[in-house]
Amino acid sequence: MIMLFLMSCIILIITVIVMMLATILSKKSIIDREKSSPFECGFDPMNYSRLPFSLRFFLIAIIFLIFDVEIALILPMILIIKSSNIINWSITSLFFILILLLGLYHEWNQGALEWNN
């Protein structure tokens, strides 16, 4: 019983010492306003916050999201190829990829993929 109490006290003392050391060592000596401010969407946090939003950034983010979701939808299609009807699987896959390619072609014609503007 005494041994268990002694062991618990030692563990408690070590824990308190480690927590105190972590608190002391983690204090910032110089608080930097720029580092403590939030950073969102490529905006400079030190400038005026009511600047107009970049439509170019928005379009690129939407294109990224579309193709990110596309990968999440194509991967299960690859996994079920053995357990499904090959004709239905082929038609569904081709239709899905055709829609994505038409969307990509439309974005390319509209100039949304030109990075050097």
Secondary structure as GFF3:
##gff-version 3
##sequence-region A 1 117
A	DSSP	alpha_helix	2	25	.	.	.	ID=ss1
A	DSSP	alpha_helix	33	36	.	.	.	ID=ss2
A	DSSP	alpha_helix	55	79	.	.	.	ID=ss3
A	DSSP	alpha_helix	86	110	.	.	.	ID=ss4
###
